Amino acid sequence: MSGPLHKDYVGAKLGMWLFLFTELLLFGGLFLLYGAYLARYPQEFGAGGKEMHLGFGTLNTVILITSSLLAAMAVTAIQRDERHRVIGLLGGTVLCAAVFLFNKYLEWSAEIGSGIYPGSPRVVTGPPGESVFYSLYYLTVGLHGLHVLIGGAFLTLVAVRVQRRTIHAGNYVLLENCALYWHLVDLIWIFIFPLYYLIL
C-alpha cells in the first residue's frame, strides 16, 4: 500500500513543480518586458513610479509575507496532526489574501479616480513611456491579483478537506502543493513591489 501512495505523492509534487515553472515563465516574461521598456523610458517609468501608493504596496508586502509564513506553519501543523491549528492557520492565510485584494481594490479605485489607467485622457496626452508603464502595471498586478484570488479559493477548499479529515498527517500533499503555490504568489509580489513602487 505504501508504494502506490509514495508514487502518487511524487507525481503530485512533480506536477506542481512543473506548473510553478510555467508560472515563473509567465511572470518572468512580463519582468523581461518591463526591463526592456525601462531601458527605453527610464525617466517616464520613474515618473510613473512616483504616482504609485507606496503605503498600499508596503502594507500588501507585509500581508503576503505574513500569509506565506502562516501557510508554511500549516504544513508543519498537519505533519503533527494538529487539525484545528491547521484550519486556524489556513484561515489566517485566506484572511490575508482577502485583505490584500481589498487593499488592491482601494488602491486601484484611487488611481483610476486620479485618471491613472491605460487609455485615460491623462495617460494618453502624457509621454508614451508612462502609458507603457501603467499598462504593464495593471497587467502584471492584475494577473498577480487573480493568482491571489485563485490561491485563496484553493486554500479554503483545503481547509474544508482538513475539517472533513480527508487531508491529514498521512496524506497532505494537496495542502503542501497549495502552500507551494502560495509561496510563489508571495515571491512574485516581492519582485513586483520594487519594480513598480520603489523605482526612482
C-alpha positions, 0 to 999 in steps of 0.5 A: 500500500505504501508504494502506490501512495509514495508514487502518487505523492511524487507525481503530485509534487512533480506536477506542481513543480512543473506548473510553478515553472510555467508560472515563473515563465509567465511572470518572468516574461512580463519582468523581461518586458518591463526591463526592456521598456525601462531601458527605453523610458527610464525617466517616464517609468520613474515618473510613473513610479512616483504616482504609485501608493507606496503605503498600499504596496508596503502594507500588501508586502507585509500581508503576503509575507505574513500569509506565506509564513502562516501557510508554511506553519500549516504544513508543519501543523498537519505533519503533527496532526494538529487539525484545528491549528491547521484550519486556524492557520489556513484561515489566517492565510485566506484572511490575508489574501482577502485583505490584500485584494481589498487593499488592491481594490482601494488602491486601484479605485484611487488611481483610476479616480486620479485618471491613472489607467491605460487609455485615460485622457491623462495617460494618453496626452502624457509621454508614451513611456508612462502609458507603457508603464501603467499598462504593464502595471495593471497587467502584471498586478492584475494577473498577480491579483487573480493568482491571489484570488485563485490561491485563496479559493484553493486554500479554503477548499483545503481547509474544508478537506482538513475539517472533513479529515480527508487531508491529514498527517498521512496524506497532505500533499494537496495542502503542501502543493497549495502552500507551494503555490502560495509561496510563489504568489508571495515571491512574485509580489516581492519582485513586483513591489520594487519594480513598480513602487520603489523605482526612482 
